Amino acid sequence: MTTFITKLDAAGTGPRVAVKDIIDVKGVPTTGGSRALQRIAKAAEHDAACLAGLRAAGARIVGKANLHELAVLPLGTNPWFGTPVNPLDAALIPGGSSSGSAVAVAAGDADVALGSDTGGSIRVPAACCGVTGLKTTYGRVPLEGVWPLAPSFDTIGPMSAAVAGLVTGMELLEPGFAPAAAPARTIGRLRTTALPEIEAAVDGALRAAGLDVVTVDWDGFEAGTNLFTAIYFDEVETSDGGLAAADPDGIGHDIHQALALVDMFRPGAADARRDVPAWRESLLDLFGQVDLLALPAIPVFPYSLDALDSDDAVIAACIEITRYTSLFNVAGVPCTAQPVPAADSALPASLQLVGPMWGEELLVSTAQLVETALRP
């Protein structure tokens, strides 16, 4: 069993929910997918705050989902609990860090899964496993009772096999949530350096949905990624550095390698925090021109597990696969990821829709339009 770290025998009539194992569930230890944390974890005394709506709705928590250790990296592998198996192709990474959450809904083991997204950890595994995911607006879903990674960026959101499950997930996280009555009218298409067939897949999906698409020129990608990197490595050291130092044998090699990069990037954190407001404003200004933005969630198809055969290969894969996700965590805006067909490929591409702050209602309504238009 690699999808779940802890299976739960949940009774009830509500939707089946998998919960990423950085989110406290009363009576269950939170391991974070880490041997070091598992060794010191005690049964949680309380549910995390984000589970209140699930409990009120009678949702059935079917298990604590596996993840990339401590949610640090976007690949989804795990040396302690096994790597969740990508249902599209077992030879490929499932994406991370919310790998077990993505696999649980793809395999039909849960109707909804909760994941976290700090730099793409919902959208990347959704893209890799051919499911849907929603990164929520920063601050919309409470984080009390969630193991931190980079608190300036951490969010909780739903994943599901289809967009309707994202709506269900948001209803559980935020009772009273409802999609917008109408989808977006104008979509701003951000061009990327993704594989041409992935760019074409995004264009084809928007065209099939009949959306009004305009090309938007914006040069903030690299700056946003650089801001993310400096702040992320500063905060991940605060969150996980002590655990790694206290029990180095209980931390995987790839996490040690990530923490070894802290000294390279952390000195720029203060300047990055200073520069974030102006950069964020440059992105938010785009929503004065269009309702939503569109681009690929990931610029490549999922890597094979065998390709991650060196430290350099792991680092390169992590950089590439989050090229178009982490910057939106800096902005704090909500984003969806959903599968779209790619010509001459057995694997789907993934369309990322990006909304303004608190724009989840419009995002899921528009994602539903796209999904319906692509349905055979």
Secondary structure, DSSP 8 states (H G I E B T S, - for coil): --SEEEE----SSS-EEEEETTB-BTTBB--TT-HHHHHH--B-SS--GGGHHHHHTT-EEEEEE--SGGG--SS---TTT-----SS-TTB---SSSHHHHHHHHTTS-SEEEEE-SSSTTHHHHHHHT-EEEE--TTTS--TTB--S-TTT--EEEEESSHHHHHHHHHHHSTT----SS--SEEEE---SS-HHHHHHHHHHHHHTT-EEEE-----HHHHHHHHHHHHHHHHHHHHHHHHHH-GGGS-HHHHHHHTTHHHHGGGHHHHHHHHHHHHHHHHGGGGT-SEEEEESSSS---BGGG--SHHHHHHHHHHHTTTTHHHHHHT--EEEEEE--TT-SS-EEEEEE--TT-HHHHHHHHHHHHHHH--
